């Protein structure tokens, strides 16, 4: 195997999140992002629901997307299209801005 192929293989494994399993039981998904952790669960509004999952997916406007959460921004991706949705918390509500429109969500108990 050429050096180029080895480097390419190692790069691909690093990007894919490859993990070595020793045969032990599968570990549960761990939330590493403190911003996502604050959003986990289902939130509801008059416009509908949004659900944040520990596996970095979100169900938003009835569609499942991959998401990345940072302070103040939800990045959703689906079919090679990425959108940025600013968010903030105000008086226990989650405010998400989408296309200039702000929607207030309350956490579902």
Buried (B, 14 or more C-beta within 10 A) or exposed (E): EEEEEEEEEEEEEEEEEEEEEEEEEEEEEEBEBEBBEEBBEBBBBEEEBBBBBBEBBBBBEEEEBEBBBEEEEBBBEBEEEEBEBEBEEEEEBBBBBBEEEEBBBEEEE
